[in-house]
């Protein structure tokens, strides 16, 4: 018979616990005191079921609905919503008289400052988004693929907008 070597897995070394801060330690001690008080009260109730047990004073929990100091930054004027890539592409195609490639659409969008991006391939992003809209919305889509890689607006989106 062949000798089988059995390997045993070693238990991972226990992690060193971080020292709790003072507030955490105080909360932990308060919770232990409250739990001990509840246990004593329950034991007293079990010992004398006919008589009410003396309740130990328990700190009331802070109310969640209590008003808090306003620590948020003051609200500023809302900036106008940024134009999405698809909305900007629709604007560029509306101004164009002929179908355009995604790269040309993105170049026009960036040149006209309709849209900004830090991406390495924004033309691929816009191409994929236009294809996705065509697939999901079908006839209601704003875009129409007229030939390989070239897009135009649908007749309904040219009228509406």
N, C-alpha and C positions, 0 to 999 in steps of 0.2 A: 504494500500500500504506500501511496505517496504521502509524504508529510506535508500537511497544510500549515502554512504559517498564518496564524490569526493575528490580526492587528486590532488593537483596541483604540478607540477614539479617546483622546484626552479631553477632559472637560475644559471649556474655556476659562481662562483666568478671570477671577471676579474683578469687576471694574471698581476703581476707587471712587467713592462717593464724594461729591462736591460738598463742601461745608455749607449748610443752609444759612441764609442771611437772617438777620435779627427778626424781621417782620414775618418771615416764613416760620421761624421757630416759635414765635409768639402765637401765631395762628394755629400751629400744630398743637401747642400746649392747651390753648383755649378749647380746641375741638376735643381733646382728650378729657378735659375737665367736664365738658358738657355731656360727653358720652358716659362718663362715670356717674354723673348726676342722674342721667336717664336710667341707667342700669339700677341704681339704688332705688329710684322711684318705682320702677317696675317690680323689683324684688319686694318692696314694701306692699305694693298692691296685691301681689300673689300671697304674701304672708297673711294679710287680713283682708279677704275679699269683700267683707261687708262694710268696712270703714274706708273712707277715702284716705289715701296716703298723703302725707305732708309733701307738698310740692317744693322742690328746691328751686331757688330763683335761677332762671335761665335768661341769658341776655337775648333780647329780641334781635332777630336777623335784620340787617339793614334793608329798608324798603327799596325795591327795584325801581319803583315809580317816583322815588324822591327826586326833587329837582337837583341837578348838579350844576356846579359852576361852569360857565361857558368857556371851555378851554380851546374850542375850535378857532381856527383862523377866521377872521371876518370875511364874509362872502364878498367876492369882487364881482365886477360886471362880467357876465358870461360872454366869452368870445364866440363869434359866429362859428357854427359847426363847419368842420372841414369838409371839403368836397371829397366824396369817395372816388376811388379809381375808376369805377364803372360810370359814375355820373360825369366825371371829367372826360372819359372816352366818348360818351354819348355827345357831349358838347363839341368835341373836336370833330366827330363824324358828322354832326349836324351842319357844321361850317364847311365841310368838305363836299365837293361835287362828285367825287369818285371814291370807290372802295379803297381802304387803306390797310396796310399790314400793321400788326401789333406794335412793332418797333417804331414805325412812323407815327402811330397814334401816341405812343409814350413820349417820343421826342417832342411832338407838338404840345402835349400836355405840360411837360416840364418847361418848354420854352415860353409858353403862355402863363406859366405859374399857376395852373389850375390844380396841380397835384404835386406833392413832394414825396420823396422816398429816399431811403438810405440803402435800399436793396441792391444786390449785385445784378439781378436780372429782372427789372421791373416789367420788361416786355413779356416775359414768360408768365408773370403774375397776372397781367391784364389779359393776355391771351387765354389763360386757363379760366379766369373769371368770366370772360365773355362766352366761352364754350359752355361753362357750367350754367350760365343764365339761359342760354339757348336750349340746353337739355332739360332744365328744370321748368322753364316757363313755356317752352314750345312757341306757339303762335303769339303769345303775349309778350315775348322777349323784345327788348329794345334793339337787339342786334341780329344781324343775319349774315351768315357766312356765304359769300357769293362765289368764291373760288378758293383754291388752296391758299390758306393763310391770309385771305383778304376779307375784311368785314365792312358792312355798311349798316345804316339804320333801317329798321323796318318802316313801311309806309305809315303805320299807325303812330310810331314814335316821332316821325318827322312832323306829322300834323299836330300831335299833342304837345310837342315840345321842346 
